[in-house]
């Protein structure tokens, strides 16, 4: 499977994409710390209150989680359609 790297080059990879499990949370947390914030209290809240409801997909290569995409189920309500 080809992979486009952050500098725009393309290389072949043997990685896989799979659904994350709670055992993957430390890897995911490291990614969040690197990309979003190192605020421990914020991350503790996200992983305790939000992640249990998410479906996260991770890209794993050489037993290392390199990327994550998380989907949070939502239901939108509109005052015009809600009765």
Steps between C-alpha positions, in 0.01 A plus 500: 500500500650840407536758773545873446737637764488843663762634259292388200707198397333169425633173636375145525380382839393178666284673758136427572194700599288350776250594768674621816452321830547640851849345495586748224405806709858565623615520135204721410567721800862551389374612161253741665778638721717560196228652280250672733608560859711376788238614754468185714164594652347569158629172357385307807150640447498425127614142550262438792189679372523510119707208375268230639236628253735535202578253231867554423697361210877479523777450250758256634842433350770287663283466814490879542185713473587781260160659437147512639159613379217506754130524431265622769132414450280805504136582464409846377180670610332796338235715666309491171480120487494409869156480653 
